[in-house]
Amino acid sequence: MKFKINIYYIIPVVILVVGFFAMQFLFGFADEPQRRKPVPAVKQVESQIVNLAEVKPEIVAFGRLTSSQPVVLTSEVSGTIQQGDIPFQPGRSFNKGDLLVKIDDRQIKLDINSTKSDFLTALATLLPEIKLDFPEEFDTWQNYFNSCTFEHPLAELPEPSNQKIKLFLSRFNVYKLYFTVKNLEIRLEKHYFYAPFNGSISSADLRVGALARSGTRLGEIINLDDMELEVPIPAQDLKWIDKSKPVKITSNEIEGHWMGKVTRIGETINNETQTLQAFIKLNRSPNDNLYNGIFLEAAIPGKLISNALTVPRKSIYNDKNVYVVNNNQLEMKEIDIARFENNSAIINGGLANNDTLVIEVMQGVAPGMPAKALIEGVN
C-alpha cells in the first residue's frame, strides 16, 4: 500500500525546527547581563553621645502620712465625764494646754481636804513644842503652816535642821499625812486630760455624761505639728539612701509639694514584700492641706555615683548589653549597671566618653548592620 506524503504538512515543521536552532545559535553570541549586588539598607537609630559624670540616683516610694504622736486617752479613775474647753468629738482641733476632757472630781477634792485638815491639825499640835525646844526653827514651820490652804496643793515640807525635829514630825504623823495628801493630789490630776501638743481628736469612745471606769478608753488624739510619712523601701535600695539630703514629697490628690527628711529606717524586713519601713518627717506649716492618712509620693535622693550615665531602660538588653554606633555600624557592648530605676538605669561601666549610644528599642537587628545615628540637635 502506497502512502502519499503531503508536502504541505512537512514544510511548516521544517521551518519551526530550523528557526529554533537558529535562535539558539544567535543567543550564543549575546553578552550575559551583569547582575547588581543588593545594597544593604542603612538603619537610622535614635542615639545620644555618652558624657560620663556624677549621677544622683533617686528612690521613689509611696506611703501614708500619719502622726508620729498618736496618744490614746485612758481613764485611771472612775467618774462621770464632764465637758472640757472644747467638745470631745472626732475631728475637733485643739491647742496645747487645752482641757480636752474632765472626770467628775468632787469626791477626790473632799478626800484631799479631809486629809489636809488632819495634816494641819498635826502641824498645829507640833508648833508649840518647836517654839519651846527649837525657837530658831519656829518661824520656818509657822510660815509653812500659814502657807497651807485648801485651794492649792501642799508645798514641799521644809528640810528638818536636826534629828530631834524629824522625830517630832514622825511622832505626830506629819510625814504620813503629808504623803497621803500628795498622793491624793496626784490622783486628782488624773481627772483632767490636758492637750500635750497642738492636734486633733481622731476618735472619741465616750462622750460627756458617760461613766468612765479605771482602764476605760476615752479616745485618741494625734499631733498635727509632728507628722511623718511611712514608706516601704526595697532592701536592695537601702545602701543608696542619703539621709543627709532633703526629700521631696508630692501628692496626686492635692496641689503643692513639701520637703522632709529621713529620720529613721526600720530593721525588720517584711517577709512578703522584702521591704523595710522608712520614716520621713515633713517640714510643714499649719496652712498646709495635709491630713492624717493622705497618700503621698516621696523622692528620696541617693548617694552620688561617679563616672556614670542615666539611660532609658528600654535601651538595655538582657540587663547587661547596649548598642552603640561605631564606624556607621551597630556594635553591642557589655555594660555595668549600678542600679535600675522606674524607667531608667544608671550605667557606671562599659561605656566611654563620646561613645554613640543607641537609646531606642532595637528589633530585628544584629551587630555589624549599617546604621546612622540620629542625635537630637545634630541631625
FILOKOL-98139 format. One line per 8 residues: number of its first residue (from 1); for each residue x, y, z of C-alpha. Coordinates in Angstrom, 1 decimal, decimal comma. Example, Ala and Ser with C-alpha at 12.3 -4.5 7.8 and 13.67 -1.06 7.14 Angstrom:
<atoms>
1) 12,3 -4,5 7,8; 13,7 -1,1 7,1
</atoms>
This chain:
<atoms>
1) 0,0 0,0 0,0; 1,5 3,2 -1,1; 1,4 6,3 1,2; 1,4 9,7 -0,3; 3,3 12,3 1,6; 1,7 15,7 1,5; 4,5 18,3 1,2; 2,2 21,0 2,6
9) 2,4 19,4 6,1; 6,2 18,8 6,1; 7,3 22,3 5,1; 5,9 24,1 8,3; 7,5 21,6 10,6; 10,9 22,1 8,9; 10,6 25,8 9,2; 10,0 25,6 13,0
17) 12,9 23,3 13,6; 15,3 25,4 11,6; 14,1 28,6 13,4; 14,6 27,1 16,8; 18,2 26,1 16,1; 18,9 29,5 14,5; 17,7 31,3 17,7; 19,9 29,2 19,9
25) 22,8 29,9 17,7; 22,2 33,7 17,8; 21,7 33,7 21,6; 25,2 32,2 22,0; 26,7 35,4 20,7; 24,7 37,7 23,1; 26,5 39,1 26,3; 25,1 37,9 29,6
33) 23,7 40,9 31,6; 25,7 42,0 34,7; 23,9 41,2 37,9; 23,7 44,0 40,5; 24,6 43,2 44,1; 21,8 44,3 46,6; 22,8 47,5 48,6; 22,2 46,9 52,3
41) 19,7 49,4 53,9; 21,2 51,8 56,4; 19,1 51,8 59,7; 18,5 55,2 61,3; 18,6 54,9 65,1; 17,9 57,4 67,8; 21,1 58,0 69,8; 22,9 60,1 72,3
49) 26,6 61,0 72,9; 27,9 59,5 76,1; 29,0 62,1 78,6; 30,1 60,4 81,9; 29,5 62,5 85,0; 28,3 62,2 88,6; 24,7 60,9 88,8; 22,4 61,2 91,8
57) 20,0 58,2 91,9; 16,5 58,7 93,3; 14,5 56,2 95,2; 10,7 56,8 94,7; 8,4 55,4 97,4; 4,7 55,8 98,3; 3,1 55,8 101,7; 0,6 57,4 104,0
65) 1,0 60,4 106,2; 0,4 59,7 109,9; 1,0 61,5 113,2; 4,2 60,5 114,9; 2,5 61,0 118,2; -0,9 59,3 118,4; -2,0 59,3 122,0; -4,7 57,0 123,4
73) -6,6 58,6 126,4; -7,3 56,0 129,0; -9,0 56,8 132,3; -7,2 55,8 135,5; -10,0 56,9 137,8; -13,8 56,4 137,9; -16,4 59,1 137,5; -18,8 60,9 135,1
81) -17,2 62,5 132,1; -17,6 66,3 132,0; -17,1 69,0 129,4; -13,6 70,4 128,9; -12,5 73,5 127,0; -13,7 72,0 123,7; -16,4 69,4 122,7; -14,8 66,0 122,9
89) -15,7 64,9 119,4; -13,8 63,3 116,5; -12,3 65,9 114,1; -12,1 68,7 116,8; -8,8 70,6 116,7; -7,2 71,8 119,9; -4,2 73,8 121,1; -1,5 72,7 123,5
97) -2,8 73,1 127,1; -6,5 72,9 126,3; -8,6 70,8 128,7; -9,9 68,0 126,5; -12,0 66,1 128,9; -12,7 66,1 132,6; -13,9 63,4 135,0; -16,0 64,4 138,0
105) -13,6 65,5 140,7; -15,8 66,4 143,6; -15,2 63,3 145,7; -11,4 63,4 145,3; -11,3 67,0 146,3; -13,2 66,3 149,5; -10,8 63,4 150,3; -7,8 65,8 149,8
113) -9,3 68,5 152,0; -10,2 66,0 154,7; -6,7 64,6 154,8; -5,2 68,0 154,5; -7,2 69,0 157,6; -5,6 66,1 159,6; -2,2 67,2 158,3; -2,8 70,8 159,5
121) -4,1 69,6 162,8; -0,8 67,6 163,3; 1,3 70,7 162,5; -0,7 72,9 164,8; -0,1 70,4 167,6; 3,6 70,3 166,9; 4,2 74,1 166,6; 4,2 74,9 170,3
129) 6,8 72,2 171,1; 9,0 73,5 168,3; 8,7 77,0 169,7; 9,8 75,8 173,1; 12,6 73,4 172,1; 13,8 74,9 168,8; 12,9 78,6 168,8; 15,3 79,2 165,9
137) 13,2 76,9 163,7; 9,8 78,1 164,8; 9,4 80,8 162,1; 10,2 78,4 159,3; 7,4 75,9 160,4; 5,0 78,7 161,3; 5,3 80,2 157,8; 4,8 76,8 156,2
145) 1,7 76,3 158,3; 0,3 79,7 157,2; 1,0 78,9 153,5; -1,1 75,8 153,5; -4,6 76,4 152,0; -7,4 74,1 150,9; -7,4 75,7 147,4; -3,8 74,9 146,4
153) -1,5 71,9 146,5; 0,8 71,5 149,5; 4,2 73,0 149,2; 7,2 70,8 149,8; 8,0 70,3 153,5; 10,9 72,3 155,0; 14,0 70,2 155,5; 14,5 69,4 159,2
161) 17,6 71,0 160,7; 18,3 68,2 163,1; 17,1 64,7 164,1; 15,0 65,8 167,0; 12,7 67,9 164,9; 12,5 64,9 162,5; 11,4 62,7 165,4; 8,8 65,2 166,4
169) 7,4 65,2 162,9; 7,3 61,4 162,7; 5,6 61,1 166,2; 2,8 63,4 165,1; 2,3 61,5 161,7; 3,2 64,7 159,8; 5,2 62,8 157,2; 2,4 60,1 156,8
177) -0,3 62,7 156,4; 1,8 64,9 154,1; 2,5 62,0 151,6; -1,1 60,9 151,8; -2,2 64,4 150,7; 0,4 64,4 147,9; -0,8 61,0 146,7; -4,4 62,3 146,5
185) -3,2 65,4 144,7; -1,6 63,2 142,0; -4,8 61,2 141,8; -6,8 64,5 141,4; -4,6 65,4 138,3; -5,8 62,2 136,6; -9,3 63,6 136,5; -8,1 66,1 133,8
193) -6,8 65,5 130,3; -4,8 68,5 129,1; -3,5 68,6 125,5; 0,2 67,9 125,4; 0,5 69,4 121,9; -1,4 71,1 119,1; -3,6 68,4 117,4; -6,9 66,9 116,7
201) -9,2 64,3 118,2; -9,2 61,3 115,9; -11,7 59,2 117,9; -14,0 59,6 121,0; -15,2 56,4 122,6; -17,1 58,1 125,4; -19,0 61,4 125,4; -20,0 63,9 128,1
209) -22,3 62,3 130,7; -20,9 58,8 130,2; -19,4 56,9 133,2; -15,7 56,2 133,0; -14,0 53,5 135,0; -10,4 52,8 135,7; -8,9 51,4 132,4; -11,7 52,7 130,2
217) -10,5 54,0 126,8; -11,8 57,6 126,3; -10,5 58,2 122,8; -7,4 59,0 120,7; -5,7 62,3 119,8; -2,9 63,0 117,2; -0,2 65,6 117,0; -0,7 67,7 113,9
225) 2,7 69,5 114,3; 4,7 66,3 114,1; 3,6 64,4 111,0; 5,7 61,7 109,3; 5,4 59,7 106,1; 5,9 55,9 106,4; 7,1 54,3 103,1; 8,3 50,8 102,2
233) 11,9 50,7 100,8; 13,2 47,6 98,9; 16,1 46,0 100,8; 18,5 46,5 97,8; 17,8 50,3 97,8; 18,9 50,9 101,4; 22,6 51,3 100,5; 21,7 54,2 98,2
241) 19,7 56,3 100,6; 21,4 59,6 101,6; 19,8 60,5 104,9; 21,6 63,9 104,9; 19,7 65,1 101,8; 16,1 66,6 101,8; 13,3 64,5 100,5; 10,7 66,0 98,0
249) 7,1 64,9 98,7; 4,2 65,3 96,3; 0,6 64,2 96,1; -1,8 63,2 93,3; -4,7 64,3 95,4; -3,8 67,9 96,4; -1,6 70,5 94,8; 1,8 71,5 96,0
257) 5,0 69,9 97,2; 6,7 69,6 100,6; 10,1 68,8 101,9; 11,1 66,3 104,5; 14,0 64,3 105,9; 14,5 60,6 106,6; 14,6 60,3 110,4; 14,9 56,6 110,8
265) 14,7 53,2 109,0; 13,3 50,1 110,4; 15,4 47,0 110,9; 12,8 44,3 110,3; 12,2 43,1 106,7; 8,6 42,3 105,6; 8,7 38,7 104,6; 6,2 39,1 101,8
273) 7,4 42,3 100,2; 11,1 42,2 101,2; 10,9 45,9 102,2; 11,8 47,9 105,3; 9,9 50,9 106,6; 11,4 54,3 106,3; 10,0 57,3 108,2; 10,2 60,8 106,7
281) 9,4 63,8 108,9; 7,7 66,6 107,0; 8,5 70,3 107,2; 5,0 71,7 107,1; 3,1 74,8 108,2; -0,3 75,0 109,8; -1,8 76,2 106,5; -0,7 73,1 104,5
289) -3,6 71,0 103,4; -2,1 67,8 104,7; -4,3 65,4 106,5; -3,7 62,3 108,6; -3,8 59,3 106,3; -3,3 61,0 103,0; -1,3 59,1 100,3; 1,9 60,8 99,3
297) 4,9 60,1 97,0; 8,5 60,6 98,3; 11,5 61,1 96,1; 14,4 60,2 98,3; 17,9 61,3 96,9; 20,6 58,7 96,8; 24,3 58,7 97,1; 26,3 60,1 94,1
305) 27,6 57,6 91,5; 30,8 58,9 89,7; 31,6 58,3 86,0; 28,0 57,3 85,3; 25,2 57,9 82,8; 21,4 57,6 83,1; 19,8 55,9 80,0; 16,3 54,8 79,2
313) 15,6 51,3 80,5; 14,3 50,3 77,0; 17,8 50,7 75,6; 19,3 47,8 77,7; 19,2 44,2 76,6; 19,5 41,1 78,8; 20,2 43,5 81,7; 23,9 43,8 80,6
321) 24,1 44,9 76,9; 23,6 48,1 74,8; 24,0 49,0 71,2; 26,4 51,7 70,0; 27,1 53,1 66,6; 30,7 52,7 65,7; 32,1 53,4 62,1; 28,5 53,6 60,9
329) 27,8 50,1 62,1; 25,9 48,7 65,1; 28,0 47,3 67,8; 26,9 45,6 71,0; 28,7 46,4 74,2; 28,6 44,8 77,7; 28,0 47,3 80,5; 27,9 47,5 84,3
337) 24,6 48,7 85,8; 24,8 50,4 89,2; 21,0 50,4 89,7; 17,7 50,3 87,9; 15,1 53,0 88,5; 11,5 53,2 87,3; 12,0 53,9 83,6; 15,8 54,3 83,5
345) 19,1 52,7 84,5; 22,4 54,1 85,7; 25,4 52,7 83,9; 28,8 53,0 85,6; 31,0 50,8 83,4; 31,4 49,6 79,8; 31,0 52,9 78,1; 33,5 55,7 77,4
353) 33,0 59,4 76,8; 31,9 60,3 73,2; 30,5 56,8 72,5; 27,3 57,0 70,4; 24,8 55,1 72,4; 21,5 53,8 70,8; 18,6 54,8 73,1; 15,6 53,3 71,2
361) 14,2 49,8 71,2; 16,1 47,7 68,6; 14,3 44,8 66,9; 15,4 42,6 64,0; 19,0 43,9 64,1; 22,4 42,4 64,6; 25,9 43,6 65,3; 27,6 44,8 62,1
369) 24,4 46,2 60,5; 24,9 49,6 58,8; 23,4 52,3 60,9; 23,1 56,1 61,1; 22,9 57,8 64,4; 20,1 60,4 64,9; 21,2 62,7 67,6; 18,8 65,4 68,8
377) 20,0 68,9 67,9; 22,6 67,5 65,5; 20,8 65,6 62,7
</atoms>
